[in-house]
């Protein structure tokens, strides 16, 4: 069996998925169709439809595109079935019903941006960084009835540096995920349609600490809890940077509560204010913008964005704003 003998349907939406799709196309794998989200209304009046990154790439390479609103829609299911896929590859998509993931004879596998069973859920990169992990990775696994619980095919590890944020880890895992997908498909080809896969329960037995989830992130999730240590706040900020952005509030020079997003920070260990401050207090100190955190620690906020303004260096922010406790 060779790559051209396996008909592959690819499912994904964001740029993260394009890395894998591109590797499949450039590698000569037989991608017969792509399934992605419907075009998204954007603009002030929501009158412009923006296609997904995966759709744009697929159209550039003349690959048929399917955009179901509902995955159980009989018309979509029949159209998908008409491509006679032997294998489906899923990267950063949505939960699939059994009628879809069970369709191909060799199954459907997903590329997940974490080392399962850790960080099951919608935002694995964010939560790994927020929790101060020093390592993450990608996992390929066969889909089943539950979210991110299927049998694991392979895993590849990726280091998280102390100053890495979502963008840097995202880029690294996008390339690593493509490697994992290709290796998984090649293994399925070499096995004549079969590849060894391990139940996640076996890996859970070797986990001694907590099993972390990766739930979807909302605006409320992004509010900084300054009662935590400066290191924890720093991890929180980089785990939400550059999108969607951690935020806090402060009282501006007019005495009004204002929102401030923070995109870059560092734990401050030298030249600190002599007086203690309540956690969450913003202080202008020697041309730096500092935030008091728990345990008597401080964090320096380096790139910020006041509500209604552009992103800016903290120095520029301090030139026009005078935060007070």
WORA-V928257 format. One record per backbone hydrogen bond with DSSP energy under -0.5 kcal/mol. NH is the residue of the N-H (numbers start at 1). CO is the residue of the C=O. E is the energy in kcal/mol with one decimal. If there is no record, write none. Layout:
BEGIN
nh=NH co=CO e=E
nh=NH co=CO e=E
END
This chain:
BEGIN
nh=5 co=2 e=-1.5
nh=6 co=3 e=-1.5
nh=7 co=5 e=-0.6
nh=8 co=6 e=-0.6
nh=8 co=30 e=-3.0
nh=9 co=87 e=-2.1
nh=10 co=8 e=-0.5
nh=10 co=33 e=-2.3
nh=11 co=89 e=-3.0
nh=12 co=35 e=-2.0
nh=13 co=91 e=-0.6
nh=13 co=92 e=-1.0
nh=14 co=92 e=-0.6
nh=17 co=14 e=-1.2
nh=18 co=14 e=-0.9
nh=18 co=15 e=-0.6
nh=19 co=15 e=-1.1
nh=20 co=16 e=-0.5
nh=21 co=17 e=-2.1
nh=22 co=18 e=-3.1
nh=23 co=19 e=-1.5
nh=24 co=20 e=-2.1
nh=25 co=21 e=-2.5
nh=26 co=22 e=-3.0
nh=27 co=23 e=-1.5
nh=28 co=25 e=-1.4
nh=29 co=24 e=-2.4
nh=30 co=3 e=-0.8
nh=30 co=6 e=-0.5
nh=31 co=29 e=-1.7
nh=32 co=8 e=-2.3
nh=32 co=30 e=-0.8
nh=33 co=8 e=-0.9
nh=34 co=64 e=-2.4
nh=35 co=10 e=-2.8
nh=36 co=66 e=-2.4
nh=40 co=50 e=-2.6
nh=42 co=48 e=-3.4
nh=46 co=43 e=-1.2
nh=48 co=42 e=-1.7
nh=50 co=40 e=-2.9
nh=50 co=48 e=-0.5
nh=51 co=49 e=-0.6
nh=53 co=13 e=-0.6
nh=54 co=13 e=-1.9
nh=56 co=52 e=-2.2
nh=57 co=53 e=-2.1
nh=58 co=54 e=-2.6
nh=59 co=55 e=-2.8
nh=60 co=56 e=-1.9
nh=61 co=57 e=-0.9
nh=61 co=58 e=-0.8
nh=62 co=59 e=-1.4
nh=63 co=58 e=-2.6
nh=66 co=34 e=-3.1
nh=73 co=70 e=-1.4
nh=77 co=73 e=-2.6
nh=78 co=74 e=-2.4
nh=79 co=75 e=-2.1
nh=80 co=76 e=-3.1
nh=81 co=77 e=-2.4
nh=82 co=78 e=-1.4
nh=83 co=80 e=-1.5
nh=84 co=81 e=-1.7
nh=86 co=7 e=-2.6
nh=87 co=7 e=-1.8
nh=88 co=107 e=-1.7
nh=89 co=9 e=-2.3
nh=90 co=109 e=-2.6
nh=91 co=11 e=-2.8
nh=92 co=111 e=-0.6
nh=100 co=97 e=-1.6
nh=101 co=97 e=-2.3
nh=102 co=98 e=-2.3
nh=103 co=100 e=-1.3
nh=105 co=85 e=-0.6
nh=106 co=86 e=-2.5
nh=107 co=104 e=-0.9
nh=109 co=88 e=-2.4
nh=110 co=141 e=-2.8
nh=111 co=90 e=-2.6
nh=112 co=110 e=-0.7
nh=112 co=139 e=-3.1
nh=114 co=112 e=-1.8
nh=116 co=114 e=-1.2
nh=118 co=115 e=-1.7
nh=119 co=212 e=-2.3
nh=120 co=212 e=-0.7
nh=123 co=214 e=-2.4
nh=127 co=123 e=-2.0
nh=128 co=124 e=-1.8
nh=129 co=125 e=-1.7
nh=130 co=126 e=-2.7
nh=131 co=127 e=-2.1
nh=132 co=129 e=-1.9
nh=133 co=128 e=-2.4
nh=136 co=158 e=-3.2
nh=138 co=156 e=-2.4
nh=139 co=112 e=-2.3
nh=140 co=154 e=-2.5
nh=141 co=110 e=-1.7
nh=142 co=151 e=-2.3
nh=143 co=108 e=-2.7
nh=144 co=146 e=-0.6
nh=149 co=146 e=-0.8
nh=152 co=198 e=-3.3
nh=153 co=140 e=-3.2
nh=154 co=140 e=-1.1
nh=156 co=138 e=-2.2
nh=158 co=136 e=-2.8
nh=160 co=134 e=-2.3
nh=161 co=159 e=-0.6
nh=164 co=161 e=-1.2
nh=166 co=238 e=-1.4
nh=166 co=241 e=-1.5
nh=167 co=241 e=-0.9
nh=169 co=165 e=-2.1
nh=170 co=166 e=-2.9
nh=171 co=167 e=-2.3
nh=172 co=168 e=-1.8
nh=173 co=169 e=-2.9
nh=174 co=170 e=-2.2
nh=175 co=171 e=-1.5
nh=176 co=172 e=-2.1
nh=177 co=173 e=-3.0
nh=178 co=174 e=-1.5
nh=179 co=175 e=-1.9
nh=180 co=176 e=-2.4
nh=181 co=177 e=-2.3
nh=182 co=178 e=-2.3
nh=183 co=179 e=-2.5
nh=184 co=180 e=-2.3
nh=185 co=181 e=-2.6
nh=186 co=182 e=-2.7
nh=187 co=183 e=-1.8
nh=188 co=184 e=-2.1
nh=189 co=185 e=-2.6
nh=190 co=186 e=-2.7
nh=191 co=187 e=-1.8
nh=192 co=189 e=-1.7
nh=193 co=188 e=-3.4
nh=194 co=188 e=-0.5
nh=194 co=191 e=-0.5
nh=198 co=152 e=-3.0
nh=200 co=149 e=-0.5
nh=202 co=199 e=-1.5
nh=203 co=199 e=-0.7
nh=204 co=200 e=-2.2
nh=205 co=201 e=-1.0
nh=206 co=203 e=-1.5
nh=207 co=204 e=-1.4
nh=208 co=206 e=-0.7
nh=212 co=210 e=-0.8
nh=214 co=120 e=-2.7
nh=222 co=218 e=-0.9
nh=222 co=219 e=-0.9
nh=223 co=220 e=-1.3
nh=224 co=247 e=-2.8
nh=226 co=224 e=-0.9
nh=228 co=225 e=-1.7
nh=233 co=229 e=-2.3
nh=234 co=230 e=-2.6
nh=235 co=231 e=-2.4
nh=236 co=232 e=-1.9
nh=237 co=233 e=-2.4
nh=238 co=234 e=-2.4
nh=239 co=235 e=-1.7
nh=240 co=237 e=-1.3
nh=241 co=238 e=-0.7
nh=245 co=240 e=-2.2
nh=246 co=262 e=-0.9
nh=247 co=222 e=-2.3
nh=248 co=260 e=-2.2
nh=250 co=258 e=-2.0
nh=251 co=324 e=-1.0
nh=252 co=250 e=-0.7
nh=252 co=256 e=-2.8
nh=255 co=252 e=-2.3
nh=258 co=250 e=-2.8
nh=260 co=248 e=-2.9
nh=261 co=305 e=-2.3
nh=262 co=246 e=-2.7
nh=263 co=303 e=-3.1
nh=264 co=303 e=-1.3
nh=266 co=300 e=-1.8
nh=268 co=298 e=-1.8
nh=269 co=267 e=-0.5
nh=280 co=292 e=-3.3
nh=281 co=278 e=-2.2
nh=283 co=290 e=-3.0
nh=285 co=283 e=-0.7
nh=285 co=288 e=-2.9
nh=288 co=285 e=-1.1
nh=290 co=283 e=-3.1
nh=290 co=288 e=-0.7
nh=291 co=299 e=-2.6
nh=292 co=281 e=-2.3
nh=293 co=297 e=-3.2
nh=294 co=226 e=-0.9
nh=294 co=228 e=-2.7
nh=296 co=293 e=-0.7
nh=297 co=294 e=-1.6
nh=298 co=268 e=-0.6
nh=299 co=291 e=-2.2
nh=300 co=266 e=-3.0
nh=301 co=289 e=-2.9
nh=301 co=299 e=-0.5
nh=302 co=264 e=-2.7
nh=302 co=300 e=-0.6
nh=303 co=264 e=-1.4
nh=304 co=312 e=-2.7
nh=305 co=261 e=-2.1
nh=307 co=259 e=-1.7
nh=309 co=306 e=-2.2
nh=312 co=304 e=-3.2
nh=314 co=302 e=-2.4
nh=316 co=313 e=-0.5
nh=317 co=313 e=-1.9
nh=318 co=314 e=-2.5
nh=319 co=315 e=-1.1
nh=320 co=316 e=-0.8
nh=320 co=317 e=-1.0
nh=321 co=317 e=-1.8
nh=324 co=251 e=-1.7
END
